[in-house]
Amino acid sequence: MADTATTFAGIHNENEFYSHHYLSEIFTGDIRDTVARWRDAAEAAGGASAGARTPYDAL
């Protein structure tokens, strides 16, 4: 599956603001640190059993 704006839930590439190259090659690396920070914060707070969830789990 190609990594485009349509493969990332909640990402809408309005008026082709982001290039295809950015979304397919660079975005996944840029977002990796943010997702790791969310996951670490949820685990440190006790995980889902304590009500701490990552944003994507909360959806």
C-alpha distance matrix in Angstrom:
0.0 3.8 6.5 8.9 11.9 10.6 8.2 11.5 14.1 17.3 16.2 17.5 17.7 21.1 22.4 19.7 21.5 18.8 17.5 14.0 14.8 16.0 13.1 10.5 13.1 16.1 15.5 13.9 17.0 19.3 18.4 18.5 22.3 22.6 20.6 22.7 25.9 25.1 24.6 27.7 29.8 29.0 29.8 33.0 34.1 34.0 30.6 29.8 33.2 35.0 33.0 31.1 27.4 24.6 23.7 20.4 22.4 25.1 22.9
3.8 0.0 3.8 6.0 9.5 9.2 7.6 10.6 13.8 16.4 14.5 15.5 15.0 18.5 19.5 16.4 18.2 15.4 13.9 10.2 11.1 12.6 9.8 7.2 10.2 13.2 12.9 12.1 15.2 17.2 16.8 17.5 21.2 21.5 20.1 22.4 25.3 24.9 24.8 27.8 29.8 29.3 30.5 33.4 34.5 34.8 31.5 31.0 34.5 36.0 33.9 31.7 28.0 24.9 23.7 20.7 23.3 25.7 23.5
6.5 3.8 0.0 3.8 6.9 7.7 5.8 7.7 11.3 13.6 11.5 12.9 12.5 16.3 17.7 14.6 15.7 12.7 11.8 8.7 9.4 9.8 6.7 4.7 7.9 10.3 9.3 8.7 12.1 13.7 13.2 14.2 17.8 18.0 16.8 19.3 22.0 21.6 21.9 24.9 26.6 26.4 27.8 30.5 31.5 32.2 29.0 28.6 32.3 33.4 31.3 28.9 25.2 21.9 20.6 18.0 20.9 23.1 21.1
8.9 6.0 3.8 0.0 3.8 5.3 5.5 7.1 10.4 11.9 9.2 9.8 9.0 12.7 14.0 11.1 12.6 10.0 9.5 6.7 8.9 9.1 5.6 5.6 9.4 11.1 9.6 10.3 13.7 14.4 13.9 15.8 19.2 18.7 18.0 21.0 23.1 22.5 23.3 26.4 27.7 27.5 29.3 31.9 32.6 33.5 30.4 29.8 33.5 34.4 31.9 29.6 26.0 22.6 20.7 18.3 21.5 23.2 20.8
11.9 9.5 6.9 3.8 0.0 3.8 5.5 5.5 8.0 8.6 5.7 6.1 6.0 9.7 11.8 9.6 10.7 8.9 9.8 8.3 10.8 9.9 6.5 8.3 11.6 12.2 9.8 11.0 14.5 14.2 13.2 15.8 18.7 17.6 17.1 20.4 22.1 21.1 22.4 25.6 26.3 26.1 28.4 30.8 31.1 32.2 29.2 28.4 32.1 32.7 30.0 27.8 24.2 20.9 18.5 16.4 19.8 21.0 18.4
10.6 9.2 7.7 5.3 3.8 0.0 3.8 5.5 7.0 8.5 7.1 7.3 8.4 11.5 13.7 12.1 13.8 12.5 13.1 11.1 13.9 13.5 9.9 10.7 14.3 15.4 13.0 13.4 17.1 17.2 15.7 17.8 20.9 19.6 18.5 21.9 23.7 22.2 23.2 26.6 27.4 26.6 28.8 31.5 31.7 32.4 29.1 27.8 31.5 32.5 29.6 27.8 24.1 21.1 18.7 16.1 19.1 20.3 17.4
8.2 7.6 5.8 5.5 5.5 3.8 0.0 3.8 6.3 9.1 8.3 10.0 11.2 14.7 17.0 14.9 16.2 14.1 14.5 12.1 14.0 13.5 9.7 9.7 12.9 14.2 11.8 11.1 14.9 15.6 13.8 15.3 18.7 17.7 16.1 19.2 21.5 20.1 20.5 23.9 25.1 24.3 26.1 29.0 29.4 29.9 26.5 25.5 29.1 30.3 27.8 25.8 22.1 19.1 17.2 14.3 17.0 18.9 16.3
11.5 10.6 7.7 7.1 5.5 5.5 3.8 0.0 3.8 6.3 5.6 8.5 10.3 13.7 16.6 14.8 15.2 13.2 14.5 12.9 14.4 12.9 9.2 10.4 13.0 13.2 10.1 9.6 13.3 13.2 10.9 12.8 15.9 14.5 13.0 16.4 18.3 16.8 17.6 21.0 21.9 21.2 23.4 26.0 26.3 27.1 23.9 23.0 26.7 27.6 24.9 22.8 19.1 15.9 13.9 11.3 14.5 16.1 13.8
14.1 13.8 11.3 10.4 8.0 7.0 6.3 3.8 0.0 3.8 5.6 8.4 11.4 14.1 17.4 16.4 16.8 15.5 17.3 16.0 17.9 16.2 12.7 14.1 16.7 16.6 13.2 12.8 16.2 15.8 12.9 14.9 17.5 15.4 13.7 17.3 18.7 16.5 17.5 21.1 21.4 20.3 22.7 25.4 25.2 25.9 22.6 21.2 24.8 25.7 22.7 21.0 17.3 14.5 12.0 9.3 12.4 13.4 10.6
17.3 16.4 13.6 11.9 8.6 8.5 9.1 6.3 3.8 0.0 3.8 6.4 9.8 11.8 15.5 15.1 15.0 14.4 16.9 16.4 18.5 16.4 13.2 15.5 18.0 17.3 13.6 14.1 17.2 15.9 13.2 15.9 17.9 15.3 14.3 18.1 18.9 16.6 18.3 21.7 21.5 20.7 23.6 25.8 25.3 26.5 23.5 22.1 25.7 26.1 22.9 21.1 17.7 14.9 11.7 10.1 13.4 13.5 10.7
16.2 14.5 11.5 9.2 5.7 7.1 8.3 5.6 5.6 3.8 0.0 3.8 6.4 9.1 12.5 11.6 11.4 10.6 13.1 12.9 15.0 12.9 9.9 12.6 15.1 14.4 10.9 12.2 15.3 13.9 12.0 15.0 17.2 15.0 14.7 18.5 19.3 17.8 19.7 22.8 22.9 22.6 25.4 27.5 27.4 28.7 25.9 24.9 28.6 28.9 25.8 23.7 20.3 17.1 14.2 12.7 16.4 16.8 14.3
17.5 15.5 12.9 9.8 6.1 7.3 10.0 8.5 8.4 6.4 3.8 0.0 3.8 5.7 9.2 9.0 9.4 9.6 12.2 12.4 15.2 13.5 10.9 13.8 16.6 16.1 13.2 15.0 18.0 16.6 15.2 18.4 20.6 18.5 18.4 22.2 22.9 21.4 23.4 26.5 26.4 26.2 29.1 31.1 30.9 32.3 29.4 28.3 32.0 32.2 29.0 27.0 23.7 20.7 17.5 16.2 19.7 19.8 17.0
17.7 15.0 12.5 9.0 6.0 8.4 11.2 10.3 11.4 9.8 6.4 3.8 0.0 3.8 6.3 5.3 5.9 6.3 8.8 9.5 12.5 11.1 9.2 12.3 15.0 14.6 12.3 14.8 17.6 16.2 15.7 19.0 21.1 19.5 19.9 23.5 24.3 23.3 25.4 28.3 28.5 28.6 31.3 33.2 33.3 34.9 32.1 31.3 35.0 35.2 32.1 29.9 26.6 23.3 20.4 19.1 22.8 23.1 20.5
21.1 18.5 16.3 12.7 9.7 11.5 14.7 13.7 14.1 11.8 9.1 5.7 3.8 0.0 3.8 5.4 5.8 8.2 10.9 12.4 15.4 14.1 12.7 15.9 18.5 17.9 15.6 18.4 20.9 19.1 18.7 22.2 24.0 22.1 22.8 26.4 26.9 25.8 28.2 31.0 30.7 30.9 33.9 35.6 35.4 37.2 34.5 33.6 37.2 37.1 33.9 31.9 28.7 25.6 22.4 21.5 25.1 24.9 22.2
22.4 19.5 17.7 14.0 11.8 13.7 17.0 16.6 17.4 15.5 12.5 9.2 6.3 3.8 0.0 3.8 5.4 8.5 10.3 12.1 15.3 14.6 13.9 16.8 19.3 18.9 17.4 20.4 22.7 21.1 21.2 24.7 26.6 25.0 25.9 29.3 29.9 29.1 31.4 34.2 34.1 34.4 37.3 39.0 38.9 40.7 38.1 37.2 40.9 40.8 37.7 35.5 32.4 29.2 26.0 25.1 28.8 28.7 26.0
19.7 16.4 14.6 11.1 9.6 12.1 14.9 14.8 16.4 15.1 11.6 9.0 5.3 5.4 3.8 0.0 3.8 5.5 6.6 8.3 11.5 11.1 10.6 13.3 15.7 15.6 14.5 17.5 19.8 18.5 19.0 22.3 24.4 23.2 24.1 27.3 28.2 27.7 29.9 32.5 32.8 33.3 35.9 37.7 38.0 39.7 37.0 36.4 40.1 40.2 37.2 34.9 31.6 28.3 25.4 24.3 27.9 28.3 25.8
21.5 18.2 15.7 12.6 10.7 13.8 16.2 15.2 16.8 15.0 11.4 9.4 5.9 5.8 5.4 3.8 0.0 3.8 6.6 9.5 11.7 10.2 10.4 13.7 15.4 14.4 13.1 16.6 18.3 16.5 17.2 20.7 22.3 21.1 22.5 25.7 26.2 25.9 28.4 30.7 30.9 31.7 34.4 35.8 36.1 38.2 35.7 35.4 39.1 38.9 36.0 33.4 30.4 27.0 24.2 23.5 27.3 27.5 25.4
18.8 15.4 12.7 10.0 8.9 12.5 14.1 13.2 15.5 14.4 10.6 9.6 6.3 8.2 8.5 5.5 3.8 0.0 3.8 6.6 8.2 6.4 6.8 10.1 11.6 10.7 9.7 13.1 14.8 13.4 14.4 17.7 19.5 18.8 20.0 23.0 23.9 23.9 26.1 28.4 28.9 29.8 32.2 33.8 34.4 36.3 33.8 33.7 37.5 37.4 34.7 32.0 28.9 25.3 22.9 22.0 25.8 26.5 24.5
17.5 13.9 11.8 9.5 9.8 13.1 14.5 14.5 17.3 16.9 13.1 12.2 8.8 10.9 10.3 6.6 6.6 3.8 0.0 3.8 5.3 5.3 6.5 8.7 10.0 10.1 10.3 13.5 15.1 14.4 15.9 18.7 20.9 20.8 21.8 24.5 25.8 26.1 27.9 30.2 31.1 32.0 34.1 35.8 36.7 38.4 35.9 35.8 39.6 39.8 37.3 34.5 31.3 27.6 25.5 24.2 27.9 29.0 27.0
14.0 10.2 8.7 6.7 8.3 11.1 12.1 12.9 16.0 16.4 12.9 12.4 9.5 12.4 12.1 8.3 9.5 6.6 3.8 0.0 3.8 5.5 5.3 6.0 8.3 9.7 10.0 12.3 14.5 14.7 15.8 18.1 20.9 21.0 21.3 24.0 25.8 26.0 27.3 29.8 31.1 31.6 33.5 35.5 36.5 37.9 35.1 35.0 38.7 39.2 36.8 34.1 30.7 27.1 25.2 23.4 26.9 28.4 26.2
14.8 11.1 9.4 8.9 10.8 13.9 14.0 14.4 17.9 18.5 15.0 15.2 12.5 15.4 15.3 11.5 11.7 8.2 5.3 3.8 0.0 3.8 5.5 5.2 5.7 7.2 8.9 11.1 12.4 13.0 14.9 16.8 19.4 20.1 20.7 22.9 24.8 25.5 26.7 28.9 30.4 31.3 32.9 34.8 36.1 37.6 34.9 35.2 38.9 39.4 37.2 34.3 31.0 27.4 25.8 24.2 27.7 29.4 27.7
16.0 12.6 9.8 9.1 9.9 13.5 13.5 12.9 16.2 16.4 12.9 13.5 11.1 14.1 14.6 11.1 10.2 6.4 5.3 5.5 3.8 0.0 3.8 5.6 5.5 4.9 5.8 8.9 10.0 9.8 11.7 14.0 16.3 16.8 17.8 20.1 21.6 22.4 23.9 25.9 27.3 28.3 30.1 31.7 33.1 34.7 32.3 32.6 36.4 36.6 34.4 31.3 28.2 24.5 22.9 21.7 25.3 26.8 25.3
13.1 9.8 6.7 5.6 6.5 9.9 9.7 9.2 12.7 13.2 9.9 10.9 9.2 12.7 13.9 10.6 10.4 6.8 6.5 5.3 5.5 3.8 0.0 3.8 5.8 6.1 5.0 7.4 9.9 9.9 10.6 13.0 15.8 15.8 16.1 18.8 20.6 20.7 22.0 24.5 25.8 26.4 28.2 30.3 31.3 32.7 30.0 30.0 33.8 34.2 31.9 29.1 25.8 22.1 20.4 18.8 22.3 23.9 22.2
10.5 7.2 4.7 5.6 8.3 10.7 9.7 10.4 14.1 15.5 12.6 13.8 12.3 15.9 16.8 13.3 13.7 10.1 8.7 6.0 5.2 5.6 3.8 0.0 3.8 6.4 6.7 7.4 9.9 11.3 12.1 13.4 16.7 17.3 17.1 19.3 21.7 22.0 22.8 25.2 27.0 27.5 28.9 31.1 32.5 33.5 30.7 30.8 34.5 35.2 33.2 30.4 27.0 23.4 22.1 20.1 23.3 25.4 23.7
13.1 10.2 7.9 9.4 11.6 14.3 12.9 13.0 16.7 18.0 15.1 16.6 15.0 18.5 19.3 15.7 15.4 11.6 10.0 8.3 5.7 5.5 5.8 3.8 0.0 3.8 6.1 6.7 7.6 9.6 11.3 12.2 15.1 16.4 16.6 18.3 20.7 21.7 22.3 24.3 26.3 27.2 28.4 30.3 32.1 33.3 30.7 31.3 34.9 35.5 33.7 30.7 27.5 23.9 23.0 21.3 24.5 26.7 25.5
16.1 13.2 10.3 11.1 12.2 15.4 14.2 13.2 16.6 17.3 14.4 16.1 14.6 17.9 18.9 15.6 14.4 10.7 10.1 9.7 7.2 4.9 6.1 6.4 3.8 0.0 3.8 5.6 5.4 6.3 8.8 10.2 12.4 13.7 14.7 16.3 18.2 19.5 20.6 22.3 24.1 25.4 26.7 28.3 30.0 31.6 29.3 30.0 33.7 33.9 32.1 28.9 25.9 22.2 21.4 20.2 23.5 25.5 24.6
15.5 12.9 9.3 9.6 9.8 13.0 11.8 10.1 13.2 13.6 10.9 13.2 12.3 15.6 17.4 14.5 13.1 9.7 10.3 10.0 8.9 5.8 5.0 6.7 6.1 3.8 0.0 3.8 5.4 4.9 6.0 8.4 10.9 11.2 12.0 14.3 16.0 16.7 18.1 20.2 21.6 22.6 24.3 26.0 27.3 28.9 26.5 27.1 30.8 30.9 28.9 25.8 22.7 19.0 17.8 16.7 20.2 21.9 20.9
13.9 12.1 8.7 10.3 11.0 13.4 11.1 9.6 12.8 14.1 12.2 15.0 14.8 18.4 20.4 17.5 16.6 13.1 13.5 12.3 11.1 8.9 7.4 7.4 6.7 5.6 3.8 0.0 3.8 5.5 5.3 6.0 9.4 10.3 10.0 12.0 14.4 15.1 15.8 18.0 19.9 20.6 21.9 23.9 25.5 26.7 24.2 24.8 28.5 28.9 27.1 24.0 20.9 17.3 16.7 15.2 18.3 20.6 19.8
17.0 15.2 12.1 13.7 14.5 17.1 14.9 13.3 16.2 17.2 15.3 18.0 17.6 20.9 22.7 19.8 18.3 14.8 15.1 14.5 12.4 10.0 9.9 9.9 7.6 5.4 5.4 3.8 0.0 3.8 5.5 5.2 7.6 9.7 10.3 11.2 13.5 15.1 15.8 17.2 19.3 20.7 21.7 23.2 25.2 26.7 24.6 25.7 29.3 29.5 28.1 24.7 21.9 18.3 18.2 17.3 20.2 22.5 22.3
19.3 17.2 13.7 14.4 14.2 17.2 15.6 13.2 15.8 15.9 13.9 16.6 16.2 19.1 21.1 18.5 16.5 13.4 14.4 14.7 13.0 9.8 9.9 11.3 9.6 6.3 4.9 5.5 3.8 0.0 3.8 5.6 6.7 7.8 9.6 11.1 12.3 13.8 15.5 16.8 18.2 19.9 21.4 22.6 24.3 26.2 24.3 25.4 29.0 28.8 27.1 23.6 21.1 17.4 16.8 16.6 19.8 21.5 21.3
18.4 16.8 13.2 13.9 13.2 15.7 13.8 10.9 12.9 13.2 12.0 15.2 15.7 18.7 21.2 19.0 17.2 14.4 15.9 15.8 14.9 11.7 10.6 12.1 11.3 8.8 6.0 5.3 5.5 3.8 0.0 3.8 5.6 5.3 6.2 8.7 10.0 10.8 12.4 14.3 15.6 16.8 18.5 20.0 21.4 23.2 21.0 21.9 25.6 25.4 23.6 20.2 17.5 13.8 13.2 12.8 16.0 17.7 17.6
18.5 17.5 14.2 15.8 15.8 17.8 15.3 12.8 14.9 15.9 15.0 18.4 19.0 22.2 24.7 22.3 20.7 17.7 18.7 18.1 16.8 14.0 13.0 13.4 12.2 10.2 8.4 6.0 5.2 5.6 3.8 0.0 3.8 5.5 5.3 6.2 8.7 10.0 10.6 12.2 14.3 15.6 16.5 18.2 20.1 21.5 19.4 20.7 24.2 24.3 23.0 19.6 17.0 13.5 13.9 13.3 15.9 18.2 18.6
22.3 21.2 17.8 19.2 18.7 20.9 18.7 15.9 17.5 17.9 17.2 20.6 21.1 24.0 26.6 24.4 22.3 19.5 20.9 20.9 19.4 16.3 15.8 16.7 15.1 12.4 10.9 9.4 7.6 6.7 5.6 3.8 0.0 3.8 5.5 5.1 6.2 8.7 9.9 10.5 12.2 14.3 15.3 16.2 18.3 20.2 18.7 20.5 23.9 23.4 22.3 18.7 16.6 13.4 14.1 14.5 16.8 18.7 19.7
22.6 21.5 18.0 18.7 17.6 19.6 17.7 14.5 15.4 15.3 15.0 18.5 19.5 22.1 25.0 23.2 21.1 18.8 20.8 21.0 20.1 16.8 15.8 17.3 16.4 13.7 11.2 10.3 9.7 7.8 5.3 5.5 3.8 0.0 3.8 5.4 5.1 6.3 8.7 9.9 10.6 12.5 14.4 15.3 16.7 18.8 17.2 18.5 22.1 21.4 19.8 16.2 14.1 10.6 10.8 11.8 14.3 15.7 16.7
20.6 20.1 16.8 18.0 17.1 18.5 16.1 13.0 13.7 14.3 14.7 18.4 19.9 22.8 25.9 24.1 22.5 20.0 21.8 21.3 20.7 17.8 16.1 17.1 16.6 14.7 12.0 10.0 10.3 9.6 6.2 5.3 5.5 3.8 0.0 3.8 5.4 5.1 6.2 8.6 9.9 10.7 12.4 14.2 15.5 17.0 14.8 15.9 19.5 19.3 17.8 14.4 11.8 8.3 9.1 9.1 11.3 13.4 14.4
22.7 22.4 19.3 21.0 20.4 21.9 19.2 16.4 17.3 18.1 18.5 22.2 23.5 26.4 29.3 27.3 25.7 23.0 24.5 24.0 22.9 20.1 18.8 19.3 18.3 16.3 14.3 12.0 11.2 11.1 8.7 6.2 5.1 5.4 3.8 0.0 3.8 5.5 5.1 6.1 8.5 9.9 10.5 12.1 14.2 15.6 13.9 15.8 19.1 18.9 18.1 14.5 12.6 9.7 11.7 12.0 13.3 15.6 17.2
25.9 25.3 22.0 23.1 22.1 23.7 21.5 18.3 18.7 18.9 19.3 22.9 24.3 26.9 29.9 28.2 26.2 23.9 25.8 25.8 24.8 21.6 20.6 21.7 20.7 18.2 16.0 14.4 13.5 12.3 10.0 8.7 6.2 5.1 5.4 3.8 0.0 3.8 5.5 5.2 6.1 8.6 9.9 10.4 12.2 14.5 13.4 15.6 18.7 17.7 16.9 13.1 11.8 9.3 11.1 12.6 13.9 15.3 17.4
25.1 24.9 21.6 22.5 21.1 22.2 20.1 16.8 16.5 16.6 17.8 21.4 23.3 25.8 29.1 27.7 25.9 23.9 26.1 26.0 25.5 22.4 20.7 22.0 21.7 19.5 16.7 15.1 15.1 13.8 10.8 10.0 8.7 6.3 5.1 5.5 3.8 0.0 3.8 5.5 5.2 6.2 8.7 9.9 10.7 12.7 11.1 12.5 15.9 15.1 13.7 10.0 8.3 5.5 7.5 9.3 10.3 11.5 13.7
24.6 24.8 21.9 23.3 22.4 23.2 20.5 17.6 17.5 18.3 19.7 23.4 25.4 28.2 31.4 29.9 28.4 26.1 27.9 27.3 26.7 23.9 22.0 22.8 22.3 20.6 18.1 15.8 15.8 15.5 12.4 10.6 9.9 8.7 6.2 5.1 5.5 3.8 0.0 3.8 5.5 5.2 6.2 8.6 10.0 11.0 8.9 10.8 14.0 13.9 13.2 9.7 7.9 6.0 9.1 9.9 9.9 12.0 14.4
27.7 27.8 24.9 26.4 25.6 26.6 23.9 21.0 21.1 21.7 22.8 26.5 28.3 31.0 34.2 32.5 30.7 28.4 30.2 29.8 28.9 25.9 24.5 25.2 24.3 22.3 20.2 18.0 17.2 16.8 14.3 12.2 10.5 9.9 8.6 6.1 5.2 5.5 3.8 0.0 3.8 5.5 5.1 6.0 8.6 10.0 9.3 12.2 14.8 14.0 14.1 10.5 10.1 9.0 12.2 13.5 13.3 15.1 17.8
29.8 29.8 26.6 27.7 26.3 27.4 25.1 21.9 21.4 21.5 22.9 26.4 28.5 30.7 34.1 32.8 30.9 28.9 31.1 31.1 30.4 27.3 25.8 27.0 26.3 24.1 21.6 19.9 19.3 18.2 15.6 14.3 12.2 10.6 9.9 8.5 6.1 5.2 5.5 3.8 0.0 3.8 5.5 5.1 6.2 8.8 8.6 11.3 13.8 12.2 11.9 8.2 8.5 8.0 10.9 13.2 12.9 13.7 16.8
29.0 29.3 26.4 27.5 26.1 26.6 24.3 21.2 20.3 20.7 22.6 26.2 28.6 30.9 34.4 33.3 31.7 29.8 32.0 31.6 31.3 28.3 26.4 27.5 27.2 25.4 22.6 20.6 20.7 19.9 16.8 15.6 14.3 12.5 10.7 9.9 8.6 6.2 5.2 5.5 3.8 0.0 3.8 5.5 5.2 6.5 5.2 7.5 10.2 9.1 8.7 5.1 5.3 6.0 9.5 11.4 10.1 11.0 14.4
29.8 30.5 27.8 29.3 28.4 28.8 26.1 23.4 22.7 23.6 25.4 29.1 31.3 33.9 37.3 35.9 34.4 32.2 34.1 33.5 32.9 30.1 28.2 28.9 28.4 26.7 24.3 21.9 21.7 21.4 18.5 16.5 15.3 14.4 12.4 10.5 9.9 8.7 6.2 5.1 5.5 3.8 0.0 3.8 5.4 5.3 4.6 8.1 10.0 9.5 10.4 7.6 8.2 9.1 12.8 14.1 12.5 14.0 17.3
33.0 33.4 30.5 31.9 30.8 31.5 29.0 26.0 25.4 25.8 27.5 31.1 33.2 35.6 39.0 37.7 35.8 33.8 35.8 35.5 34.8 31.7 30.3 31.1 30.3 28.3 26.0 23.9 23.2 22.6 20.0 18.2 16.2 15.3 14.2 12.1 10.4 9.9 8.6 6.0 5.1 5.5 3.8 0.0 3.8 5.4 7.0 10.6 11.9 10.2 11.6 8.7 10.4 11.4 14.8 16.7 15.5 16.4 19.8
34.1 34.5 31.5 32.6 31.1 31.7 29.4 26.3 25.2 25.3 27.4 30.9 33.3 35.4 38.9 38.0 36.1 34.4 36.7 36.5 36.1 33.1 31.3 32.5 32.1 30.0 27.3 25.5 25.2 24.3 21.4 20.1 18.3 16.7 15.5 14.2 12.2 10.7 10.0 8.6 6.2 5.2 5.4 3.8 0.0 3.8 5.9 8.8 9.7 7.2 8.4 5.9 8.7 10.7 13.8 16.1 14.4 14.5 18.2
34.0 34.8 32.2 33.5 32.2 32.4 29.9 27.1 25.9 26.5 28.7 32.3 34.9 37.2 40.7 39.7 38.2 36.3 38.4 37.9 37.6 34.7 32.7 33.5 33.3 31.6 28.9 26.7 26.7 26.2 23.2 21.5 20.2 18.8 17.0 15.6 14.5 12.7 11.0 10.0 8.8 6.5 5.3 5.4 3.8 0.0 3.8 6.8 6.8 5.2 7.7 6.4 9.1 11.6 15.0 16.7 14.3 14.8 18.5
30.6 31.5 29.0 30.4 29.2 29.1 26.5 23.9 22.6 23.5 25.9 29.4 32.1 34.5 38.1 37.0 35.7 33.8 35.9 35.1 34.9 32.3 30.0 30.7 30.7 29.3 26.5 24.2 24.6 24.3 21.0 19.4 18.7 17.2 14.8 13.9 13.4 11.1 8.9 9.3 8.6 5.2 4.6 7.0 5.9 3.8 0.0 3.8 5.5 5.6 6.7 5.1 6.4 8.9 12.4 13.5 10.8 11.9 15.4
29.8 31.0 28.6 29.8 28.4 27.8 25.5 23.0 21.2 22.1 24.9 28.3 31.3 33.6 37.2 36.4 35.4 33.7 35.8 35.0 35.2 32.6 30.0 30.8 31.3 30.0 27.1 24.8 25.7 25.4 21.9 20.7 20.5 18.5 15.9 15.8 15.6 12.5 10.8 12.2 11.3 7.5 8.1 10.6 8.8 6.8 3.8 0.0 3.8 5.3 4.9 5.1 5.4 8.7 11.6 12.2 8.9 9.6 12.9
33.2 34.5 32.3 33.5 32.1 31.5 29.1 26.7 24.8 25.7 28.6 32.0 35.0 37.2 40.9 40.1 39.1 37.5 39.6 38.7 38.9 36.4 33.8 34.5 34.9 33.7 30.8 28.5 29.3 29.0 25.6 24.2 23.9 22.1 19.5 19.1 18.7 15.9 14.0 14.8 13.8 10.2 10.0 11.9 9.7 6.8 5.5 3.8 0.0 3.8 5.5 7.4 9.0 12.4 15.2 15.9 12.5 12.8 16.1
35.0 36.0 33.4 34.4 32.7 32.5 30.3 27.6 25.7 26.1 28.9 32.2 35.2 37.1 40.8 40.2 38.9 37.4 39.8 39.2 39.4 36.6 34.2 35.2 35.5 33.9 30.9 28.9 29.5 28.8 25.4 24.3 23.4 21.4 19.3 18.9 17.7 15.1 13.9 14.0 12.2 9.1 9.5 10.2 7.2 5.2 5.6 5.3 3.8 0.0 3.8 5.6 8.6 12.2 14.8 16.4 13.5 13.1 16.7
33.0 33.9 31.3 31.9 30.0 29.6 27.8 24.9 22.7 22.9 25.8 29.0 32.1 33.9 37.7 37.2 36.0 34.7 37.3 36.8 37.2 34.4 31.9 33.2 33.7 32.1 28.9 27.1 28.1 27.1 23.6 23.0 22.3 19.8 17.8 18.1 16.9 13.7 13.2 14.1 11.9 8.7 10.4 11.6 8.4 7.7 6.7 4.9 5.5 3.8 0.0 3.8 6.2 9.9 11.9 13.7 10.8 9.7 13.3
31.1 31.7 28.9 29.6 27.8 27.8 25.8 22.8 21.0 21.1 23.7 27.0 29.9 31.9 35.5 34.9 33.4 32.0 34.5 34.1 34.3 31.3 29.1 30.4 30.7 28.9 25.8 24.0 24.7 23.6 20.2 19.6 18.7 16.2 14.4 14.5 13.1 10.0 9.7 10.5 8.2 5.1 7.6 8.7 5.9 6.4 5.1 5.1 7.4 5.6 3.8 0.0 3.8 7.0 9.6 11.7 9.5 9.0 12.8
27.4 28.0 25.2 26.0 24.2 24.1 22.1 19.1 17.3 17.7 20.3 23.7 26.6 28.7 32.4 31.6 30.4 28.9 31.3 30.7 31.0 28.2 25.8 27.0 27.5 25.9 22.7 20.9 21.9 21.1 17.5 17.0 16.6 14.1 11.8 12.6 11.8 8.3 7.9 10.1 8.5 5.3 8.2 10.4 8.7 9.1 6.4 5.4 9.0 8.6 6.2 3.8 0.0 3.7 6.4 8.0 5.9 6.0 9.6
24.6 24.9 21.9 22.6 20.9 21.1 19.1 15.9 14.5 14.9 17.1 20.7 23.3 25.6 29.2 28.3 27.0 25.3 27.6 27.1 27.4 24.5 22.1 23.4 23.9 22.2 19.0 17.3 18.3 17.4 13.8 13.5 13.4 10.6 8.3 9.7 9.3 5.5 6.0 9.0 8.0 6.0 9.1 11.4 10.7 11.6 8.9 8.7 12.4 12.2 9.9 7.0 3.7 0.0 3.8 5.5 5.2 6.2 8.9
23.7 23.7 20.6 20.7 18.5 18.7 17.2 13.9 12.0 11.7 14.2 17.5 20.4 22.4 26.0 25.4 24.2 22.9 25.5 25.2 25.8 22.9 20.4 22.1 23.0 21.4 17.8 16.7 18.2 16.8 13.2 13.9 14.1 10.8 9.1 11.7 11.1 7.5 9.1 12.2 10.9 9.5 12.8 14.8 13.8 15.0 12.4 11.6 15.2 14.8 11.9 9.6 6.4 3.8 0.0 3.8 5.4 5.0 6.6
20.4 20.7 18.0 18.3 16.4 16.1 14.3 11.3 9.3 10.1 12.7 16.2 19.1 21.5 25.1 24.3 23.5 22.0 24.2 23.4 24.2 21.7 18.8 20.1 21.3 20.2 16.7 15.2 17.3 16.6 12.8 13.3 14.5 11.8 9.1 12.0 12.6 9.3 9.9 13.5 13.2 11.4 14.1 16.7 16.1 16.7 13.5 12.2 15.9 16.4 13.7 11.7 8.0 5.5 3.8 0.0 3.8 5.4 5.3
22.4 23.3 20.9 21.5 19.8 19.1 17.0 14.5 12.4 13.4 16.4 19.7 22.8 25.1 28.8 27.9 27.3 25.8 27.9 26.9 27.7 25.3 22.3 23.3 24.5 23.5 20.2 18.3 20.2 19.8 16.0 15.9 16.8 14.3 11.3 13.3 13.9 10.3 9.9 13.3 12.9 10.1 12.5 15.5 14.4 14.3 10.8 8.9 12.5 13.5 10.8 9.5 5.9 5.2 5.4 3.8 0.0 3.8 5.3
25.1 25.7 23.1 23.2 21.0 20.3 18.9 16.1 13.4 13.5 16.8 19.8 23.1 24.9 28.7 28.3 27.5 26.5 29.0 28.4 29.4 26.8 23.9 25.4 26.7 25.5 21.9 20.6 22.5 21.5 17.7 18.2 18.7 15.7 13.4 15.6 15.3 11.5 12.0 15.1 13.7 11.0 14.0 16.4 14.5 14.8 11.9 9.6 12.8 13.1 9.7 9.0 6.0 6.2 5.0 5.4 3.8 0.0 3.8
22.9 23.5 21.1 20.8 18.4 17.4 16.3 13.8 10.6 10.7 14.3 17.0 20.5 22.2 26.0 25.8 25.4 24.5 27.0 26.2 27.7 25.3 22.2 23.7 25.5 24.6 20.9 19.8 22.3 21.3 17.6 18.6 19.7 16.7 14.4 17.2 17.4 13.7 14.4 17.8 16.8 14.4 17.3 19.8 18.2 18.5 15.4 12.9 16.1 16.7 13.3 12.8 9.6 8.9 6.6 5.3 5.3 3.8 0.0
